[in-house]
């Protein structure tokens, strides 16, 4: 009875926090949950089904049977008995950002970027437990209800100030829901036998939230736009909350790091290819820089892959004056802000930009030439770096090592022919 009693206590203590929202919106642990019968669910469920079956998700779902089976195994471990009646499904979305989401009809979506950034099963378990908590506590409905109330309270004119205040209240309310999900998620993690350190590691990996009063933000500084509070609490606040939680994790299971890294190897490589090939090169470099900053720890395998991917992209634009200028001057066309290029300035700064890029490429490649996991990537990068500097003789031994590795690992014929053509020059 320990499981059910503890669950009752944590939900009972939460009533003081969120029980006043509505008497009809109750946790899915409650026997009278009325799941699927509220007006918001009746409206949302068909729309969600249409999104997943229609064009919106066509080609966006990543499929890999061994990985999907593993994710289902972890989900089954943390899933409470009370949720067996619901059809919880996992989808892997092809998206390089660190994100996950839970739909009201029981669909759990994990980005390839989230799976790539984590390193242990325990981190994965807490991410799933957090998202499941949103489902259990019916946060989707409560957010929709709060939005409906906010819209009803607006005047007919819907003045800008009113809308901003409503959105501010919604963002702060969502922060509260995130704290609830952190709390119940920690409880689910505890009951599955994982360690509290798993939760702390995951929270420490989360992207940094933008500051509400960031005076350096372009929109605040130039356009005078008022920023909204972030939708999630600050990472340090969430880490403090979990650290100070009184749950005792006395029977934590073993979490072998290697198993998770092996099982997510393919999706990690795929996510790197999304960053390298998905969209405009300079925009991809900005995305890589953000992820590198978020990961932070140089000992992480994902950090190594991100560094090599960045070096590879820089190698592609090493001889492009305009793209190097845009990258080193922070000109991101994805913001929609058009910046006029100055040809003289571009030419004047080219040597400096090319030197900076070249040094980063060379240093990164040499750093990992003897790394058992990525030596072949480093050799390829080193060879291409010499090719870009028109030194084919120096490039030859690195490209030969790369070619030899891939001949042993069934390299694609087109890539093999291209590398061989570089060696023969």
Wavefront OBJ file of the C-alpha trace (Angstrom):
o trace
v 0.000 0.000 0.000
v 3.007 2.325 0.206
v 2.629 3.321 -3.441
v -1.054 4.269 -3.258
v -0.826 5.920 0.162
v 2.129 8.068 -0.905
v 0.311 8.972 -4.084
v -2.777 9.986 -2.155
v -0.711 12.175 0.158
v 1.095 13.988 -2.626
v -2.139 14.659 -4.503
v -3.951 15.695 -1.341
v -1.211 18.179 -0.490
v -1.509 19.540 -4.039
v -5.192 20.377 -3.657
v -4.284 23.530 -1.769
v -2.149 24.544 -4.728
v -4.301 23.750 -7.724
v -7.583 22.314 -6.465
v -9.384 25.640 -6.737
v -9.142 25.772 -10.545
v -12.358 23.892 -11.120
v -14.288 21.152 -9.320
v -14.804 19.313 -12.636
v -11.109 19.071 -13.573
v -9.639 16.337 -11.386
v -6.532 14.199 -11.574
v -6.735 11.027 -13.642
v -6.046 9.111 -10.429
v -9.516 10.124 -9.240
v -12.217 7.519 -10.046
v -14.562 10.277 -11.259
v -12.033 11.862 -13.617
v -14.552 12.159 -16.479
v -11.677 11.765 -18.965
v -12.530 12.632 -22.559
v -15.899 14.135 -21.691
v -15.029 17.754 -20.931
v -15.796 20.340 -23.598
v -12.092 21.036 -24.146
v -11.232 17.347 -24.668
v -14.184 16.733 -26.982
v -12.968 19.619 -29.120
v -9.235 18.866 -28.929
v -9.097 15.082 -29.435
v -10.272 15.073 -33.096
v -7.938 17.975 -33.885
v -4.971 16.134 -32.347
v -5.849 13.018 -34.340
v -5.980 15.076 -37.519
v -2.570 16.616 -36.831
v -0.902 13.244 -36.296
v -2.577 11.544 -39.255
v -2.555 14.470 -41.658
v 0.050 16.452 -43.524
v 1.275 18.305 -40.430
v 3.175 15.234 -39.209
v 3.958 13.673 -42.577
v 7.640 12.748 -42.605
v 8.230 14.383 -39.210
v 8.178 11.202 -37.110
v 11.513 9.418 -36.605
v 11.136 5.626 -36.700
v 13.628 3.109 -35.317
v 12.192 -0.114 -33.879
v 14.886 -0.963 -31.277
v 14.807 2.579 -29.895
v 10.989 2.662 -29.829
v 10.920 -0.670 -27.964
v 13.426 0.676 -25.435
v 11.410 3.863 -24.866
v 8.272 1.758 -24.326
v 10.168 -0.338 -21.779
v 11.182 2.758 -19.787
v 7.647 4.147 -20.035
v 6.174 0.888 -18.681
v 8.551 1.064 -15.739
v 7.410 4.510 -14.612
v 3.744 4.216 -15.636
v 1.425 3.963 -12.582
v -1.111 1.144 -12.548
v -3.941 3.673 -12.620
v -2.857 4.786 -16.098
v -2.975 1.337 -17.718
v -6.521 2.092 -18.869
v -5.295 4.985 -21.009
v -3.656 4.581 -24.391
v -0.238 6.208 -23.788
v 1.778 6.316 -27.028
v 5.322 7.553 -27.722
v 6.349 9.465 -30.840
v 9.853 10.637 -31.747
v 9.794 13.955 -33.589
v 12.542 14.974 -36.008
v 13.508 18.232 -34.316
v 16.998 19.208 -33.067
v 15.831 21.304 -30.092
v 15.725 19.932 -26.536
v 11.992 19.555 -26.073
v 9.198 17.108 -25.274
v 5.446 17.404 -24.996
v 2.343 15.596 -23.824
v -0.950 15.820 -25.688
v -4.285 15.606 -23.892
v -5.165 12.322 -25.613
v -2.115 10.493 -24.246
v 0.490 11.050 -26.981
v 3.979 11.633 -25.615
v 6.308 13.353 -28.107
v 10.088 13.334 -27.626
v 12.315 15.431 -29.904
v 15.387 13.801 -31.406
v 17.263 16.739 -29.849
v 16.168 15.720 -26.345
v 17.136 12.064 -26.852
v 20.510 13.171 -28.255
v 21.319 15.514 -25.369
v 20.663 13.071 -22.512
v 23.190 10.443 -21.433
v 21.424 8.098 -19.000
v 18.196 6.156 -18.776
v 17.358 7.931 -15.522
v 17.307 11.312 -17.279
v 14.997 9.861 -19.918
v 12.763 8.406 -17.186
v 12.406 11.780 -15.454
v 11.647 13.563 -18.719
v 8.899 11.017 -19.404
v 7.651 11.202 -15.807
v 7.437 14.997 -16.006
v 5.419 14.850 -19.238
v 3.183 12.076 -17.875
v 2.487 14.305 -14.875
v 1.084 16.974 -17.206
v -1.276 14.293 -18.536
v -2.258 12.946 -15.112
v -2.945 16.407 -13.693
v -4.740 17.448 -16.902
v -2.689 20.549 -17.402
v -3.726 20.842 -21.028
v -7.371 21.284 -20.054
v -6.539 23.634 -17.220
v -4.458 25.827 -19.531
v -7.271 25.952 -22.096
v -9.801 26.786 -19.406
v -7.587 29.568 -18.053
v -7.155 30.949 -21.598
v -10.932 30.911 -22.158
v -11.435 32.805 -18.893
v -8.794 35.351 -19.884
v -10.376 35.956 -23.275
v -13.821 36.369 -21.695
v -12.477 39.047 -19.367
v -10.999 41.148 -22.160
v -12.887 44.236 -23.221
v -14.335 44.383 -26.721
v -11.474 46.580 -27.900
v -8.850 44.097 -26.628
v -6.285 46.774 -25.959
v -2.609 45.838 -26.192
v -2.110 46.370 -22.463
v -4.967 44.002 -21.635
v -3.677 41.270 -23.930
v -0.141 41.597 -22.526
v -1.413 41.337 -18.955
v -3.477 38.270 -19.834
v -0.490 36.576 -21.487
v 1.670 37.450 -18.475
v -0.826 35.787 -16.131
v -0.971 32.726 -18.401
v 2.841 32.417 -18.456
v 3.053 32.657 -14.659
v 0.228 30.129 -14.329
v 2.103 27.763 -16.629
v 5.189 28.090 -14.423
v 3.041 26.824 -11.558
v 1.909 23.846 -13.630
v 5.524 23.037 -14.483
v 6.372 22.946 -10.777
v 3.467 20.565 -10.196
v 4.769 18.311 -13.000
v 8.273 18.417 -11.514
v 6.853 17.335 -8.157
v 4.654 14.471 -9.352
v 7.312 13.474 -11.889
v 9.822 13.102 -9.084
v 7.371 10.868 -7.253
v 6.913 8.649 -10.327
v 10.700 8.494 -10.719
v 11.007 7.447 -7.060
v 8.458 4.661 -7.428
v 10.211 3.322 -10.520
v 13.457 3.030 -8.550
v 15.546 5.672 -10.304
v 17.797 8.104 -8.444
v 17.103 11.734 -7.623
v 20.421 12.551 -9.317
v 18.776 11.539 -12.622
v 16.259 14.359 -12.218
v 18.963 16.836 -11.263
v 21.110 15.879 -14.266
v 18.183 16.375 -16.609
v 17.249 19.769 -15.164
v 20.867 20.860 -15.414
v 20.821 20.094 -19.160
v 17.764 22.217 -19.912
v 18.254 25.232 -22.190
v 18.669 28.564 -20.414
v 15.434 30.558 -20.152
v 15.556 34.061 -21.667
v 15.425 36.778 -19.040
v 12.173 38.744 -18.936
v 14.031 42.034 -18.512
v 16.928 41.303 -20.873
v 18.014 44.799 -21.895
v 20.272 43.379 -24.621
v 17.339 41.740 -26.399
v 16.848 43.421 -29.787
v 13.084 43.685 -29.430
v 13.364 45.280 -25.976
v 16.218 47.637 -26.832
v 15.226 48.847 -30.303
v 11.506 48.244 -30.689
v 10.521 48.814 -27.056
v 8.466 45.600 -26.928
v 7.592 44.332 -23.463
v 8.770 40.769 -22.955
v 6.581 38.121 -21.334
v 7.742 35.976 -18.422
v 9.132 32.585 -19.535
v 6.675 29.692 -19.630
v 8.872 27.572 -17.335
v 10.565 28.365 -14.016
v 14.298 29.045 -14.112
v 16.435 25.903 -14.185
v 18.195 26.825 -10.941
v 14.832 27.192 -9.177
v 13.714 23.787 -10.433
v 17.010 22.211 -9.344
v 16.612 23.708 -5.843
v 13.035 22.421 -5.676
v 14.057 18.866 -6.573
v 17.163 18.948 -4.342
v 15.088 19.937 -1.321
v 12.316 17.395 -1.943
v 11.840 15.128 1.076
v 11.278 11.891 -0.882
v 13.839 9.241 0.064
v 15.416 7.436 -2.870
v 16.705 4.412 -1.005
v 16.351 1.670 -3.634
v 17.687 3.307 -6.775
v 18.336 0.941 -9.685
v 21.634 0.778 -11.503
v 21.849 3.161 -14.474
v 24.585 1.985 -16.861
v 25.582 5.000 -18.954
v 26.781 2.953 -21.888
v 23.452 1.242 -22.582
v 21.608 4.504 -23.161
v 24.378 5.904 -25.351
v 24.442 2.726 -27.457
v 20.666 2.585 -27.847
v 20.475 6.260 -28.856
v 23.550 6.262 -31.099
v 21.587 6.315 -34.363
v 19.143 9.018 -33.286
v 22.038 11.150 -32.033
v 23.755 10.911 -35.410
v 20.460 11.684 -37.128
v 19.962 14.756 -34.971
v 23.429 16.013 -35.885
v 22.528 15.585 -39.567
v 19.361 17.628 -38.970
v 21.527 20.440 -37.653
v 24.023 20.162 -40.501
v 21.569 19.769 -43.370
v 18.339 21.225 -42.050
v 18.044 24.703 -43.438
v 20.406 27.562 -44.061
v 24.063 27.047 -43.062
v 24.588 30.159 -40.918
v 21.283 29.541 -39.126
v 22.433 25.976 -38.400
v 25.687 27.346 -36.971
v 23.732 29.599 -34.615
v 21.653 26.579 -33.519
v 24.827 24.564 -32.895
v 26.360 27.386 -30.861
v 23.249 27.530 -28.688
v 23.256 23.774 -28.122
v 26.993 23.760 -27.351
v 26.403 26.465 -24.738
v 23.445 24.559 -23.271
v 25.365 21.268 -23.036
v 28.395 23.046 -21.608
v 30.242 19.952 -20.380
v 33.160 19.167 -22.693
v 33.287 15.573 -21.430
v 29.800 14.855 -22.827
v 29.821 12.771 -26.001
v 27.078 14.984 -27.454
v 29.284 18.047 -26.894
v 32.004 16.342 -28.953
v 29.576 15.650 -31.793
v 28.244 19.198 -31.756
v 31.771 20.637 -31.923
v 32.631 18.428 -34.904
v 29.366 19.340 -36.640
v 30.136 23.038 -36.169
v 33.634 22.560 -37.569
v 32.190 20.690 -40.548
v 29.778 23.539 -41.353
v 32.526 26.138 -41.003
v 34.648 24.095 -43.382
v 31.848 24.303 -45.971
v 31.754 28.114 -45.880
v 35.476 28.692 -45.335
v 35.832 30.370 -48.717
v 32.519 32.229 -48.669
v 33.095 35.847 -47.622
v 29.431 36.741 -47.131
v 28.441 33.706 -45.041
v 31.483 34.077 -42.781
v 30.672 37.759 -42.369
v 27.094 36.981 -41.393
v 28.134 34.297 -38.918
v 30.835 36.260 -37.114
v 28.670 39.385 -37.007
v 25.636 37.525 -35.661
v 23.387 38.292 -38.640
v 20.608 35.717 -38.399
v 18.175 35.966 -41.328
v 15.703 33.731 -39.458
v 14.745 36.680 -37.242
v 13.153 38.336 -40.246
v 15.343 41.420 -39.754
v 16.985 42.276 -43.055
v 20.496 43.652 -42.704
v 22.116 45.348 -45.635
v 25.424 43.742 -46.569
v 28.367 46.098 -46.989
v 30.721 44.662 -49.660
v 33.759 46.650 -48.519
v 33.285 45.657 -44.910
v 32.779 42.016 -45.904
v 36.017 41.995 -47.893
v 37.919 43.867 -45.169
v 36.911 41.413 -42.445
v 37.221 38.251 -44.543
v 40.829 37.402 -43.686
v 40.124 37.702 -39.971
v 36.930 35.631 -40.183
v 38.575 32.968 -42.327
v 41.497 32.714 -39.906
v 39.141 32.299 -36.929
v 37.110 29.633 -38.708
v 40.203 27.835 -39.960
v 41.753 27.702 -36.485
v 38.559 26.324 -34.979
v 38.310 23.616 -37.655
v 41.944 22.543 -37.303
v 41.956 22.565 -33.484
v 38.697 20.613 -33.293
v 39.815 17.999 -35.813
v 43.229 17.456 -34.184
v 41.627 17.228 -30.735
v 39.595 14.175 -31.719
v 41.904 12.357 -34.162
v 42.655 9.673 -31.561
v 39.185 9.493 -30.029
v 37.892 5.925 -30.463
v 34.316 7.108 -30.975
v 34.783 9.884 -33.525
v 38.297 9.493 -34.998
v 36.885 8.810 -38.485
v 34.906 12.085 -38.419
v 37.999 13.972 -37.264
v 40.107 12.427 -40.042
v 37.524 13.370 -42.643
v 37.361 16.909 -41.287
v 41.152 17.232 -41.221
v 41.335 16.018 -44.810
v 38.660 18.433 -45.990
v 40.388 21.271 -44.124
v 43.574 20.637 -46.111
v 41.571 20.379 -49.349
v 40.008 23.792 -48.663
v 43.569 25.099 -48.249
v 44.466 23.451 -51.591
v 46.981 21.109 -49.964
v 45.864 17.747 -51.354
v 49.142 16.050 -50.439
v 48.624 16.787 -46.730
v 44.947 15.825 -46.979
v 45.671 12.378 -48.474
v 46.628 10.371 -45.305
v 43.604 11.661 -43.361
v 41.177 10.904 -46.162
v 42.728 7.449 -46.618
v 42.141 6.665 -42.929
v 38.564 7.860 -43.263
v 38.052 5.794 -46.413
v 39.550 2.686 -44.789
v 37.213 3.005 -41.811
v 34.162 3.252 -44.007
v 35.231 0.451 -46.336
v 35.121 -1.742 -43.238
v 31.706 -0.305 -42.288
v 29.916 -0.446 -45.641
v 30.266 3.168 -46.708
v 27.834 4.445 -49.357
v 29.269 4.096 -52.880
v 28.701 7.735 -53.849
v 30.553 9.046 -50.810
v 33.323 6.507 -51.358
v 33.836 7.617 -54.956
v 33.962 11.267 -53.920
v 36.573 10.653 -51.198
v 38.629 8.512 -53.608
v 38.541 11.325 -56.191
v 39.998 13.728 -53.615
v 42.735 11.248 -52.724
v 43.651 10.764 -56.407
v 44.090 14.490 -57.099
l 1 2 3 4 5 6 7 8 9 10 11 12 13 14 15 16 17 18 19 20 21 22 23 24 25 26 27 28 29 30 31 32 33 34 35 36 37 38 39 40 41 42 43 44 45 46 47 48 49 50 51 52 53 54 55 56 57 58 59 60 61 62 63 64 65 66 67 68 69 70 71 72 73 74 75 76 77 78 79 80 81 82 83 84 85 86 87 88 89 90 91 92 93 94 95 96 97 98 99 100 101 102 103 104 105 106 107 108 109 110 111 112 113 114 115 116 117 118 119 120 121 122 123 124 125 126 127 128 129 130 131 132 133 134 135 136 137 138 139 140 141 142 143 144 145 146 147 148 149 150 151 152 153 154 155 156 157 158 159 160 161 162 163 164 165 166 167 168 169 170 171 172 173 174 175 176 177 178 179 180 181 182 183 184 185 186 187 188 189 190 191 192 193 194 195 196 197 198 199 200 201 202 203 204 205 206 207 208 209 210 211 212 213 214 215 216 217 218 219 220 221 222 223 224 225 226 227 228 229 230 231 232 233 234 235 236 237 238 239 240 241 242 243 244 245 246 247 248 249 250 251 252 253 254 255 256 257 258 259 260 261 262 263 264 265 266 267 268 269 270 271 272 273 274 275 276 277 278 279 280 281 282 283 284 285 286 287 288 289 290 291 292 293 294 295 296 297 298 299 300 301 302 303 304 305 306 307 308 309 310 311 312 313 314 315 316 317 318 319 320 321 322 323 324 325 326 327 328 329 330 331 332 333 334 335 336 337 338 339 340 341 342 343 344 345 346 347 348 349 350 351 352 353 354 355 356 357 358 359 360 361 362 363 364 365 366 367 368 369 370 371 372 373 374 375 376 377 378 379 380 381 382 383 384 385 386 387 388 389 390 391 392 393 394 395 396 397 398 399 400 401 402 403 404 405 406 407 408 409 410 411 412 413 414 415 416 417 418 419 420 421 422 423 424 425
